[in-house]
Amino acid sequence: MQTYFHIKYFSVYGIAECTEIDTQNSNSYAMYEFYVGSKKIEGATYLDGKIYPGWVGKHFKVQYSSKDPEINNLFLSKPVYDTVRIKKAGFVIKVQEKKEKRNQFRD
């Protein structure tokens, strides 16, 4: 009941990063983290049979209580791609190195 109350009346939205997919006793969870100010909050959400390894390292919308950020919900159906917003949320964007294309006219 307290969780419902917090989410209903003190809801704030942010961006979280999925850090790993964890399986315990045939139950799977998406582990994630997000920042409130400079404080890192870690969470987990139950994956009801919906497992996609590509979620790891990706960013998603998170809803949390402004009074107690430990009360939160991750929305795996709401990915965030805006790198400016992701950086503002406290994350470092990992840039993939570009491979140099081979020039067929050069030795």
C-alpha positions, 0 to 999 in steps of 0.5 A: 500500500505504501508503494502505491501511495508513494508512486501515486502522490510523489511520482517523479520520472528519470532515466535508468540504465539496465546493468544486467539480467539476473536469473535466480531459481528460474525467475529472471530480473532486470537489474538497473540503476539511476541517479537522484542528485549524486546518489545512485539508486539500484533496483530490480524488476521481475521479468515475467518470461520476457528476456532480451539480453539487448536491454543490458547497457540501454536506458529506460524511463524510471518512475520513483517516489520523490520522498523515497527513491528506493520505491521505483518502477522501471519501464522496459517498454519506454527506451530512452535514446536522447543522449543529452537527456541520458548525460543529464541523468548522470550517465556516461555515453559509451561511444563505439569506435568506428573501424577505418574503412579500407581504401581499395586505392591505397596500399 
